[in-house]
Amino acid sequence: MLENLLRNAVEHGGDDVTVRLGSTADGFYVADDGGGIPVEHRESVFEERTTFDADGTGYGLAIVSDIADAHGWSVSVTDSESGGARFDISGVTVVDTATAEP
């Protein structure tokens, strides 16, 4: 999932794109400062073979969605604070490694 999100950020945001990862109350996010995803495309970008780039395959974000579904998580896209895309993955069970048993 992370590999596809990072690759997507570089492919669509360019070599100088900045990508940030962070935690949320029930998961994590991956955000970049690239061009973002227009509001009218956000519902469909997770569908297989949906691409708005002439060189795209339409599989990268579909795979992200499939991985999230397989884990019982949800994925959504919005604007990042820097104007690029932000992908929120929610429904993640966070384990406190300080108290977790080996």
MODELLER restraints for C-alpha pairs under 7 A, 6 or more apart:
rsr = mdl.restraints
at = mdl.atoms
rsr.add(forms.Gaussian(group=physical.xy_distance, feature=features.Distance(at['CA:1:A'], at['CA:64:A']), mean=4.96, stdev=0.5))
rsr.add(forms.Gaussian(group=physical.xy_distance, feature=features.Distance(at['CA:1:A'], at['CA:67:A']), mean=6.42, stdev=0.5))
rsr.add(forms.Gaussian(group=physical.xy_distance, feature=features.Distance(at['CA:4:A'], at['CA:60:A']), mean=5.71, stdev=0.5))
rsr.add(forms.Gaussian(group=physical.xy_distance, feature=features.Distance(at['CA:4:A'], at['CA:64:A']), mean=6.74, stdev=0.5))
rsr.add(forms.Gaussian(group=physical.xy_distance, feature=features.Distance(at['CA:9:A'], at['CA:32:A']), mean=6.52, stdev=0.5))
rsr.add(forms.Gaussian(group=physical.xy_distance, feature=features.Distance(at['CA:9:A'], at['CA:34:A']), mean=7.00, stdev=0.5))
rsr.add(forms.Gaussian(group=physical.xy_distance, feature=features.Distance(at['CA:10:A'], at['CA:17:A']), mean=6.30, stdev=0.5))
rsr.add(forms.Gaussian(group=physical.xy_distance, feature=features.Distance(at['CA:12:A'], at['CA:34:A']), mean=6.96, stdev=0.5))
rsr.add(forms.Gaussian(group=physical.xy_distance, feature=features.Distance(at['CA:13:A'], at['CA:34:A']), mean=4.20, stdev=0.5))
rsr.add(forms.Gaussian(group=physical.xy_distance, feature=features.Distance(at['CA:13:A'], at['CA:35:A']), mean=6.21, stdev=0.5))
rsr.add(forms.Gaussian(group=physical.xy_distance, feature=features.Distance(at['CA:17:A'], at['CA:32:A']), mean=6.72, stdev=0.5))
rsr.add(forms.Gaussian(group=physical.xy_distance, feature=features.Distance(at['CA:17:A'], at['CA:33:A']), mean=6.02, stdev=0.5))
rsr.add(forms.Gaussian(group=physical.xy_distance, feature=features.Distance(at['CA:17:A'], at['CA:34:A']), mean=5.96, stdev=0.5))
rsr.add(forms.Gaussian(group=physical.xy_distance, feature=features.Distance(at['CA:18:A'], at['CA:32:A']), mean=5.50, stdev=0.5))
rsr.add(forms.Gaussian(group=physical.xy_distance, feature=features.Distance(at['CA:18:A'], at['CA:33:A']), mean=5.74, stdev=0.5))
rsr.add(forms.Gaussian(group=physical.xy_distance, feature=features.Distance(at['CA:19:A'], at['CA:30:A']), mean=6.90, stdev=0.5))
rsr.add(forms.Gaussian(group=physical.xy_distance, feature=features.Distance(at['CA:19:A'], at['CA:31:A']), mean=5.59, stdev=0.5))
rsr.add(forms.Gaussian(group=physical.xy_distance, feature=features.Distance(at['CA:19:A'], at['CA:32:A']), mean=4.32, stdev=0.5))
rsr.add(forms.Gaussian(group=physical.xy_distance, feature=features.Distance(at['CA:19:A'], at['CA:33:A']), mean=6.91, stdev=0.5))
rsr.add(forms.Gaussian(group=physical.xy_distance, feature=features.Distance(at['CA:20:A'], at['CA:30:A']), mean=5.72, stdev=0.5))
rsr.add(forms.Gaussian(group=physical.xy_distance, feature=features.Distance(at['CA:20:A'], at['CA:31:A']), mean=5.14, stdev=0.5))
rsr.add(forms.Gaussian(group=physical.xy_distance, feature=features.Distance(at['CA:20:A'], at['CA:32:A']), mean=6.17, stdev=0.5))
rsr.add(forms.Gaussian(group=physical.xy_distance, feature=features.Distance(at['CA:21:A'], at['CA:29:A']), mean=5.56, stdev=0.5))
rsr.add(forms.Gaussian(group=physical.xy_distance, feature=features.Distance(at['CA:21:A'], at['CA:30:A']), mean=4.62, stdev=0.5))
rsr.add(forms.Gaussian(group=physical.xy_distance, feature=features.Distance(at['CA:21:A'], at['CA:31:A']), mean=6.41, stdev=0.5))
rsr.add(forms.Gaussian(group=physical.xy_distance, feature=features.Distance(at['CA:22:A'], at['CA:28:A']), mean=5.48, stdev=0.5))
rsr.add(forms.Gaussian(group=physical.xy_distance, feature=features.Distance(at['CA:22:A'], at['CA:29:A']), mean=5.37, stdev=0.5))
rsr.add(forms.Gaussian(group=physical.xy_distance, feature=features.Distance(at['CA:22:A'], at['CA:30:A']), mean=6.80, stdev=0.5))
rsr.add(forms.Gaussian(group=physical.xy_distance, feature=features.Distance(at['CA:23:A'], at['CA:29:A']), mean=6.26, stdev=0.5))
rsr.add(forms.Gaussian(group=physical.xy_distance, feature=features.Distance(at['CA:26:A'], at['CA:90:A']), mean=5.36, stdev=0.5))
rsr.add(forms.Gaussian(group=physical.xy_distance, feature=features.Distance(at['CA:26:A'], at['CA:91:A']), mean=5.49, stdev=0.5))
rsr.add(forms.Gaussian(group=physical.xy_distance, feature=features.Distance(at['CA:26:A'], at['CA:92:A']), mean=5.57, stdev=0.5))
rsr.add(forms.Gaussian(group=physical.xy_distance, feature=features.Distance(at['CA:26:A'], at['CA:93:A']), mean=6.96, stdev=0.5))
rsr.add(forms.Gaussian(group=physical.xy_distance, feature=features.Distance(at['CA:27:A'], at['CA:89:A']), mean=5.58, stdev=0.5))
rsr.add(forms.Gaussian(group=physical.xy_distance, feature=features.Distance(at['CA:27:A'], at['CA:90:A']), mean=4.58, stdev=0.5))
rsr.add(forms.Gaussian(group=physical.xy_distance, feature=features.Distance(at['CA:27:A'], at['CA:91:A']), mean=6.12, stdev=0.5))
rsr.add(forms.Gaussian(group=physical.xy_distance, feature=features.Distance(at['CA:27:A'], at['CA:92:A']), mean=4.78, stdev=0.5))
rsr.add(forms.Gaussian(group=physical.xy_distance, feature=features.Distance(at['CA:28:A'], at['CA:88:A']), mean=6.09, stdev=0.5))
rsr.add(forms.Gaussian(group=physical.xy_distance, feature=features.Distance(at['CA:28:A'], at['CA:89:A']), mean=5.46, stdev=0.5))
rsr.add(forms.Gaussian(group=physical.xy_distance, feature=features.Distance(at['CA:28:A'], at['CA:90:A']), mean=6.76, stdev=0.5))
rsr.add(forms.Gaussian(group=physical.xy_distance, feature=features.Distance(at['CA:29:A'], at['CA:86:A']), mean=6.73, stdev=0.5))
rsr.add(forms.Gaussian(group=physical.xy_distance, feature=features.Distance(at['CA:29:A'], at['CA:87:A']), mean=5.45, stdev=0.5))
rsr.add(forms.Gaussian(group=physical.xy_distance, feature=features.Distance(at['CA:29:A'], at['CA:88:A']), mean=4.42, stdev=0.5))
rsr.add(forms.Gaussian(group=physical.xy_distance, feature=features.Distance(at['CA:29:A'], at['CA:89:A']), mean=5.92, stdev=0.5))
rsr.add(forms.Gaussian(group=physical.xy_distance, feature=features.Distance(at['CA:30:A'], at['CA:86:A']), mean=5.69, stdev=0.5))
rsr.add(forms.Gaussian(group=physical.xy_distance, feature=features.Distance(at['CA:30:A'], at['CA:87:A']), mean=5.25, stdev=0.5))
rsr.add(forms.Gaussian(group=physical.xy_distance, feature=features.Distance(at['CA:30:A'], at['CA:88:A']), mean=6.73, stdev=0.5))
rsr.add(forms.Gaussian(group=physical.xy_distance, feature=features.Distance(at['CA:31:A'], at['CA:80:A']), mean=5.66, stdev=0.5))
rsr.add(forms.Gaussian(group=physical.xy_distance, feature=features.Distance(at['CA:31:A'], at['CA:85:A']), mean=5.67, stdev=0.5))
rsr.add(forms.Gaussian(group=physical.xy_distance, feature=features.Distance(at['CA:31:A'], at['CA:86:A']), mean=4.05, stdev=0.5))
rsr.add(forms.Gaussian(group=physical.xy_distance, feature=features.Distance(at['CA:31:A'], at['CA:87:A']), mean=6.21, stdev=0.5))
rsr.add(forms.Gaussian(group=physical.xy_distance, feature=features.Distance(at['CA:32:A'], at['CA:80:A']), mean=6.56, stdev=0.5))
rsr.add(forms.Gaussian(group=physical.xy_distance, feature=features.Distance(at['CA:32:A'], at['CA:84:A']), mean=5.17, stdev=0.5))
rsr.add(forms.Gaussian(group=physical.xy_distance, feature=features.Distance(at['CA:32:A'], at['CA:85:A']), mean=5.62, stdev=0.5))
rsr.add(forms.Gaussian(group=physical.xy_distance, feature=features.Distance(at['CA:32:A'], at['CA:86:A']), mean=6.47, stdev=0.5))
rsr.add(forms.Gaussian(group=physical.xy_distance, feature=features.Distance(at['CA:33:A'], at['CA:82:A']), mean=5.17, stdev=0.5))
rsr.add(forms.Gaussian(group=physical.xy_distance, feature=features.Distance(at['CA:33:A'], at['CA:83:A']), mean=5.77, stdev=0.5))
rsr.add(forms.Gaussian(group=physical.xy_distance, feature=features.Distance(at['CA:33:A'], at['CA:84:A']), mean=4.17, stdev=0.5))
rsr.add(forms.Gaussian(group=physical.xy_distance, feature=features.Distance(at['CA:33:A'], at['CA:85:A']), mean=6.96, stdev=0.5))
rsr.add(forms.Gaussian(group=physical.xy_distance, feature=features.Distance(at['CA:34:A'], at['CA:84:A']), mean=4.43, stdev=0.5))
rsr.add(forms.Gaussian(group=physical.xy_distance, feature=features.Distance(at['CA:34:A'], at['CA:85:A']), mean=6.87, stdev=0.5))
rsr.add(forms.Gaussian(group=physical.xy_distance, feature=features.Distance(at['CA:35:A'], at['CA:83:A']), mean=6.98, stdev=0.5))
rsr.add(forms.Gaussian(group=physical.xy_distance, feature=features.Distance(at['CA:35:A'], at['CA:84:A']), mean=5.03, stdev=0.5))
rsr.add(forms.Gaussian(group=physical.xy_distance, feature=features.Distance(at['CA:36:A'], at['CA:79:A']), mean=6.45, stdev=0.5))
rsr.add(forms.Gaussian(group=physical.xy_distance, feature=features.Distance(at['CA:36:A'], at['CA:83:A']), mean=6.36, stdev=0.5))
rsr.add(forms.Gaussian(group=physical.xy_distance, feature=features.Distance(at['CA:36:A'], at['CA:84:A']), mean=3.83, stdev=0.5))
rsr.add(forms.Gaussian(group=physical.xy_distance, feature=features.Distance(at['CA:36:A'], at['CA:85:A']), mean=4.21, stdev=0.5))
rsr.add(forms.Gaussian(group=physical.xy_distance, feature=features.Distance(at['CA:37:A'], at['CA:85:A']), mean=6.00, stdev=0.5))
rsr.add(forms.Gaussian(group=physical.xy_distance, feature=features.Distance(at['CA:42:A'], at['CA:77:A']), mean=6.39, stdev=0.5))
rsr.add(forms.Gaussian(group=physical.xy_distance, feature=features.Distance(at['CA:44:A'], at['CA:50:A']), mean=6.81, stdev=0.5))
rsr.add(forms.Gaussian(group=physical.xy_distance, feature=features.Distance(at['CA:45:A'], at['CA:51:A']), mean=6.90, stdev=0.5))
rsr.add(forms.Gaussian(group=physical.xy_distance, feature=features.Distance(at['CA:45:A'], at['CA:61:A']), mean=6.49, stdev=0.5))
rsr.add(forms.Gaussian(group=physical.xy_distance, feature=features.Distance(at['CA:46:A'], at['CA:61:A']), mean=5.05, stdev=0.5))
rsr.add(forms.Gaussian(group=physical.xy_distance, feature=features.Distance(at['CA:46:A'], at['CA:62:A']), mean=4.44, stdev=0.5))
rsr.add(forms.Gaussian(group=physical.xy_distance, feature=features.Distance(at['CA:46:A'], at['CA:65:A']), mean=6.01, stdev=0.5))
rsr.add(forms.Gaussian(group=physical.xy_distance, feature=features.Distance(at['CA:47:A'], at['CA:62:A']), mean=5.32, stdev=0.5))
rsr.add(forms.Gaussian(group=physical.xy_distance, feature=features.Distance(at['CA:48:A'], at['CA:58:A']), mean=5.72, stdev=0.5))
rsr.add(forms.Gaussian(group=physical.xy_distance, feature=features.Distance(at['CA:48:A'], at['CA:59:A']), mean=5.45, stdev=0.5))
rsr.add(forms.Gaussian(group=physical.xy_distance, feature=features.Distance(at['CA:48:A'], at['CA:62:A']), mean=5.05, stdev=0.5))
rsr.add(forms.Gaussian(group=physical.xy_distance, feature=features.Distance(at['CA:49:A'], at['CA:57:A']), mean=6.12, stdev=0.5))
rsr.add(forms.Gaussian(group=physical.xy_distance, feature=features.Distance(at['CA:49:A'], at['CA:58:A']), mean=3.83, stdev=0.5))
rsr.add(forms.Gaussian(group=physical.xy_distance, feature=features.Distance(at['CA:49:A'], at['CA:59:A']), mean=5.67, stdev=0.5))
rsr.add(forms.Gaussian(group=physical.xy_distance, feature=features.Distance(at['CA:50:A'], at['CA:58:A']), mean=4.44, stdev=0.5))
rsr.add(forms.Gaussian(group=physical.xy_distance, feature=features.Distance(at['CA:51:A'], at['CA:57:A']), mean=6.43, stdev=0.5))
rsr.add(forms.Gaussian(group=physical.xy_distance, feature=features.Distance(at['CA:51:A'], at['CA:58:A']), mean=4.56, stdev=0.5))
rsr.add(forms.Gaussian(group=physical.xy_distance, feature=features.Distance(at['CA:65:A'], at['CA:75:A']), mean=6.36, stdev=0.5))
rsr.add(forms.Gaussian(group=physical.xy_distance, feature=features.Distance(at['CA:68:A'], at['CA:74:A']), mean=5.79, stdev=0.5))
rsr.add(forms.Gaussian(group=physical.xy_distance, feature=features.Distance(at['CA:68:A'], at['CA:75:A']), mean=6.51, stdev=0.5))
rsr.add(forms.Gaussian(group=physical.xy_distance, feature=features.Distance(at['CA:72:A'], at['CA:91:A']), mean=6.98, stdev=0.5))
rsr.add(forms.Gaussian(group=physical.xy_distance, feature=features.Distance(at['CA:73:A'], at['CA:89:A']), mean=6.59, stdev=0.5))
rsr.add(forms.Gaussian(group=physical.xy_distance, feature=features.Distance(at['CA:73:A'], at['CA:90:A']), mean=5.61, stdev=0.5))
rsr.add(forms.Gaussian(group=physical.xy_distance, feature=features.Distance(at['CA:73:A'], at['CA:91:A']), mean=4.77, stdev=0.5))
rsr.add(forms.Gaussian(group=physical.xy_distance, feature=features.Distance(at['CA:73:A'], at['CA:92:A']), mean=6.04, stdev=0.5))
rsr.add(forms.Gaussian(group=physical.xy_distance, feature=features.Distance(at['CA:74:A'], at['CA:89:A']), mean=5.56, stdev=0.5))
rsr.add(forms.Gaussian(group=physical.xy_distance, feature=features.Distance(at['CA:74:A'], at['CA:90:A']), mean=5.18, stdev=0.5))
rsr.add(forms.Gaussian(group=physical.xy_distance, feature=features.Distance(at['CA:74:A'], at['CA:91:A']), mean=6.29, stdev=0.5))
rsr.add(forms.Gaussian(group=physical.xy_distance, feature=features.Distance(at['CA:75:A'], at['CA:87:A']), mean=6.62, stdev=0.5))
rsr.add(forms.Gaussian(group=physical.xy_distance, feature=features.Distance(at['CA:75:A'], at['CA:88:A']), mean=5.51, stdev=0.5))
rsr.add(forms.Gaussian(group=physical.xy_distance, feature=features.Distance(at['CA:75:A'], at['CA:89:A']), mean=4.52, stdev=0.5))
rsr.add(forms.Gaussian(group=physical.xy_distance, feature=features.Distance(at['CA:75:A'], at['CA:90:A']), mean=6.44, stdev=0.5))
rsr.add(forms.Gaussian(group=physical.xy_distance, feature=features.Distance(at['CA:76:A'], at['CA:87:A']), mean=5.59, stdev=0.5))
rsr.add(forms.Gaussian(group=physical.xy_distance, feature=features.Distance(at['CA:76:A'], at['CA:88:A']), mean=5.31, stdev=0.5))
rsr.add(forms.Gaussian(group=physical.xy_distance, feature=features.Distance(at['CA:76:A'], at['CA:89:A']), mean=6.76, stdev=0.5))
rsr.add(forms.Gaussian(group=physical.xy_distance, feature=features.Distance(at['CA:77:A'], at['CA:85:A']), mean=6.73, stdev=0.5))
rsr.add(forms.Gaussian(group=physical.xy_distance, feature=features.Distance(at['CA:77:A'], at['CA:86:A']), mean=5.52, stdev=0.5))
rsr.add(forms.Gaussian(group=physical.xy_distance, feature=features.Distance(at['CA:77:A'], at['CA:87:A']), mean=4.53, stdev=0.5))
rsr.add(forms.Gaussian(group=physical.xy_distance, feature=features.Distance(at['CA:77:A'], at['CA:88:A']), mean=6.32, stdev=0.5))
rsr.add(forms.Gaussian(group=physical.xy_distance, feature=features.Distance(at['CA:78:A'], at['CA:85:A']), mean=5.97, stdev=0.5))
rsr.add(forms.Gaussian(group=physical.xy_distance, feature=features.Distance(at['CA:78:A'], at['CA:86:A']), mean=5.24, stdev=0.5))
rsr.add(forms.Gaussian(group=physical.xy_distance, feature=features.Distance(at['CA:78:A'], at['CA:87:A']), mean=6.61, stdev=0.5))
rsr.add(forms.Gaussian(group=physical.xy_distance, feature=features.Distance(at['CA:79:A'], at['CA:85:A']), mean=4.87, stdev=0.5))
rsr.add(forms.Gaussian(group=physical.xy_distance, feature=features.Distance(at['CA:79:A'], at['CA:86:A']), mean=5.41, stdev=0.5))
rsr.add(forms.Gaussian(group=physical.xy_distance, feature=features.Distance(at['CA:80:A'], at['CA:86:A']), mean=4.70, stdev=0.5))
